[in-house]
Amino acid sequence: MLRIAVPNKGSLSGPAAEMLHEAGYQQRRESKELRIVDPVNEVEFFYLRPRDIAIYVSSGRLDIGITGRDLLVDSAAGAEEILPLGFARSTFRFAAKPGTASTALHNTPRPVPNTIAVYGAANTPAPRAPHTALHPHAALETAIELGVAEVIADVVETGTSLRNAGLEVFGDPIMKSEAVVIRRTGADVEEPKVQQFLRRLQGVLVARTYVMMDYDCRVEQLEKAVALTPGLESPTVSPLHNEGWVAVRAMVPSKEAQRIMDDLYDIGARAILTTAIHACRL
């Protein structure tokens, strides 16, 4: 039975549960449940703090985990990313008081991504060597105001909390994070149950990215239409009862669907429909 660690709370929890549900896995009904068994799919889920998941996976007690890329690196655990999931995106950035960014960027050493760090100020009550890195995991925004630091490096989604604290983000992102599937370093990712789990999640990712588009067009416009909707390999083309017309079906990127529908209509295609894809295997 495959043993999988799932985020118990935070921004990773809801989207992870939704993705697993779409992939056909049973999920808990109450937030108090910390372990459930899905006997049909032969999977056991353990609901843990996102920050602890990499540690449990690296120990070998759990086969797979879903956590943030930043939390994986911050844990320094012996686990590795095997599939990005595209949700809970954030960036790891430097921040300082407005107007001090250029000096701070010049004087601040680059932290090991993604260590959550506060860089010590010279005038702190307990003197430290310049650029000493501390590692608190909350309320970093107040560190500069309290004189504990001149610069902080933190994971941010929008940067609103930092701006509300009177700070500005500066420099290039140290790391771009998102939810990822992780596995113990060196573990066999070709194990059939692991591959099946990854294929299901990949199927959900594709289903969220594409829609199925159907339309009718004249035979003489078919090449132009196919150029607009090439599909993943090739579109399906079927003759219609009315001579000179064909029906076309292809997968198209959901973000481009409206533009493609406009272009198809302009070349004479009609009965243009889009349908959501709930699951797939490619």
N, C-alpha and C positions, 0 to 999 in steps of 0.2 A: 504494500500500500504506500502510495506517494504521500510524504508528509510535507506540508507547505505552510510557511509563516506568512500571515496576512496582517496588515496594519490594523491595530485595534481602535485608533482614534486619529484625529487630525485631518489635514487636507488630503491625505492619501487614502483614508479609510473608505469613504463613500464611493469614490470613483473606482477603487480596486474591487469592492464588492459588486458594483454594477457590471464591471467588465467580466468578472468571474461568472456572474449570473448569465450574462449574454453568451458566455462560452459553454453554458450548459451545466455548470457546477452548482450544487446545493450550497446555500449560504445561511448564516445564522438568522434567526427571527428576532432575537433580543440582543441588545448590546452587551448584556451581562455574560453572555455565553463566550467562553474563552477557548473552546474546543468543540468542533463538530466533525462527524464522520459522514462522508458521502459514499455509501456502500455501492451504489450503482457504478460510479466512476472510479471506485477504489482509491479515494483520496481522503486524507485527514487534514483538516485545517486547524491551525493554531493562531489565535488572535493575540498579537504581542505589540508592545510599544514599538513604533517605527524605528526608534534609535537602537533598539536591542536586536532587531531581526538579523542583521549581518553577523552578529556575534553567535547567535544560535545556529545559523546556517554554516558558519565557518567551523563550528564544533563537530559538524557531521550528524548532529542529532536530528536536524531537519534537512530535507533534500533541496528545497527551493524556498526562496522568499521574495516578497514584493516590498520594496522600500524606495527611498529617494537616493539618487546618485550621490548627493552631498552627504547623506547619512552613511552610506556605504564607505566613502572615502574617509569621513570623519572617524569612523569606528576603528580604522586601521586593522580590521579583521581579515582573515584569510579567505575572502570571498571575492567573486568577480561578477561583473555584469554580463548577462547573456542575451537580454532582449530589452530594448527601450519601449516604453508603453505610451508615451505621448501625452500624459496628463500630469497635473501638479508641477507644472514648469516653474522654475525660479532661477535666479542668478546669484552668484556669490560675488559681492562687490565691496570695494572700499568706500567709506564715508567719513566726512570730517565737517567742521564748521565752515560755512560759506566764506570764500575768499582765501582759505588756507589749503585748498586742494593741491595746487602746484607744488607747494613746499612739502606737504605731506607725502605726495607721490614720490618726490625725489628722496625723501629721508626715510621712507618706510620700506622695510624689506618685504618681498613678496612671500606670503604664507604658503605653506604646503596645502594645496587644495585638498579638501575643503575644510581645513581646521577652522572652527569658529574661534576667532581670535580678537583680543583687544590689545592694542599696542600702547605701552606705558608712556605716560607723559613725564617730562622732566621734573615737574613740580608736585608730584604725588606725595602724600604725607609720609609714605614709607618708600624712601628713594630706591630705585632700581636702575639697572643699566639701561641705556637708551634702547628702545625697540624690544623690550622684554614682552614676550607673547603670553597672555593669559588665556584661559579657556572656559569662560562661563558659557552657559547655554540658554540664557534668557536675559531680557531687558538690557541688551547691549546699547540701546539708544541713549540710556542715561549715563553711560560710562564717561563720556566726554564732559557732560554738564557737571558731573561730580568730581572732575579733575583726575579721574583714574586713568584716562587715556587721551591721546591727541587724535588717534585714528582708530576706527573699528573696521572689521571685515565681517560681514554678515550675509546670510542668505535672505534674499528679498524676492517677493513676487511682483509688487508694483512700486515699492519704495515709498509708499504713502506714510508709513509709520516713521520712517527716518526723516522725511520732510516735516512731518508734524512735530518732530523733536528738534527742529531747527538745524538739521544736517543736510548736506548735499552729497549725492553719490558721485564718484569720480573714477576715472580710469576705465580701462577695458574690463569686461567681466573676467574674474579669476576662474570661474567655472559656470557652465550652464547645466542646471540640474533638471531632472524629471523623474517620474516613477520608472523603476527598472525591475526586471526579474534578475535575481542573483543566484549563484550556485557556489558551493565551496570550491576554492581554487584547486584545480587539478582533478576535480570529480568528473565522472564520465557523463558528458552532456548528450551522448548518443544513446543513452538508456531509453528503451522504447516508451516507458511511461512519461519520462521527461520530454521526449520529442512530441508525444501526443499532446501534452499540456501546452507546449510552445506553439504547436500548430493551431490549437484552438484559439489561443490569444492572438496569434497572427491573423487568423480568420476574422476575429472581431475587429482588429485594426483595419483590415482591408474593407470590411463591411461598412465601417464608419467613414471611410475615405471615398468610397465610390457609390454610385447609384446605377441601377439598370435603366437604360434608355431604349425605348421602342418607338419606331416611326415608320411611316410609309413614304416611298418616294418613287419617282419615275426612273425607269431603267437608265435612261440617258443621263440622269443626274447622280447615278449610284457612285461613281468614282469620287465625285466631289463630296458626297455624303460620307463615304467611308474615310476620306481624308480627315473629316471632322470628328469621326467616331471610330478610330482604329481598334478600339478595345484593347484588352491585354495581350491577345495573340492575334485574333482576327474576329470581325463581327459575324454574327449569324445572319445570312440572307436567304429569305424564302420567297418564292413566287406567290403573288396574290391571284385571286379569281379573275379580277379585271386585268386583261392583257396589258403589258407594258408597265405594270406596277410591281414593286417588291416590298416586303416587310424586312426591316433591319432591326437587330437587337445587339447592343454592345454595352459594356461597362464604361462609364465615364467618371472623371473626378467630380465629386459632388460640388466642390467650390466653383467649378466651371460650367455646371449643368445649365444654368439660365442663359449664359452667353452662347453655348453650343445650340440650345434650342432656338435662339434667335437666328443664328447662322443657318441652321437647317431649314427654318421656315423661309428664309430669304432665297434659298435655292429651290424651293418648291416642295419640301417635305411637309407632310401633314400627319395628323393623328399622333403627335409627338407626346409621349408619356414618359415619366420617370417613376421608378419604383425603388423603395428602400431595400437594401440588402441586409438581412439579419444575420447570416452566417455564410461562410464560404471556405473552400479549400482550393488553393492554387497549385 
